[in-house]
Amino acid sequence: MRVFNDVIQASLEELIDYKLMGEFESLQLENYALAIKAHISGDTVELQKAIDSLEGCFKKLANYRLAILNKEFQTEELSVNEDFMGEAHFLMGLNFVYHSEHLFAKKHFQKAYQFLWRSGAKKKAIKSLLNVVVSESRENNHKKLIVDYEFITKKALSIGDNISAGISQLNISREFQMLGAFELAFKTCNRAINLLEGDLGTSHYYFAIIHRCHLLVDLKRFPEALVDFQKAKASPFKENKKALDVVEALLGDTKEIDLSHLEPTWKARLQDHRNGVSFKDLTESESQLVKFLSSGPKSKLEIIDELYGKNLDFESVDSRFRVLLMRLRKKKPNLVVYYQKKYEISDENFLSEIA
């Protein structure tokens, strides 16, 4: 028997399976499942059909989803019963984040996390926590938040939530790309895409494909980039299509790009391209060090064991480590810091204040 928590935290693949296989607690819940499926598939016609069959709080939530899909900014708070508050705050967070009101978005996602975790909807709670970090990154775009995204990845995988883990890995991949660790970014993006297979056909799945396309352009692997470009053209979402316009610009297309449906990360990529910004390539060993520190602070001995193994002469590997660190700091002066006898990525651990 499918209950409310099952429906609100299901992937697109699961929602399709529920329709084929599952019984729902009520007809209203079944129709709300159809509304969610239509929303994350970008299908306004099917979403409106579902709305027409809904009543009460379900109808309010579904109407709000339609407004979000149509990019219609909602200024009034959703008024629903206590049982629906987690879902309501999650949707209000989406409403604000899509209209660049990141402080308000963050507040609603934090409330959603609290309501949903208490109610047992842990996957949706983790997704809310992920969106808190995304909102923080958009409000303060100088922050990398890699450690926070790694924290969410581990927490999501511990409860079987591949989707939030995949989106977190996608965001980490972008951070690696901006550091110049292109091969590491590519491997991380592939991991993200594998984790997102359960949401094949959604906007964030297509964004992962488009991001990989961008990385393949960076790596000058143009035939493979073209394959991903063609895959992403199947997306029905305007924001995905606009991101593809940016990829075309990277390859020399000079057509004017409408910025109205362009996600912040893709606006930044376009701006970097127009300003001639390029990222210095990191070597494989430099990338390995960044990857290892992404999971949190590490001692010198831990780093040496990870990078060089335990069988080499310490003086030799210590010298190699110091040279490696010097090279990395020359390329990225403020990336790695030494604090309380450990090395770490120089960034705030934002989630330590929340989760």
PETAFEN-V196887 format. One record per helix or strand of 2 or more residues. SS is the DSSP state (H for helix, E for strand). FROM is the first residue (numbers start at 1). TO is the last residue. If there is no record, write none. Layout:
SS:FROM:TO
SS:FROM:TO
This chain:
H:4:8
H:12:21
H:27:41
H:44:52
H:56:69
H:82:98
H:102:119
H:122:139
H:146:158
H:162:179
H:182:199
H:203:218
H:222:232
H:238:250
H:264:274
H:284:293
H:300:308
H:314:331
E:336:339
E:342:345
H:350:353
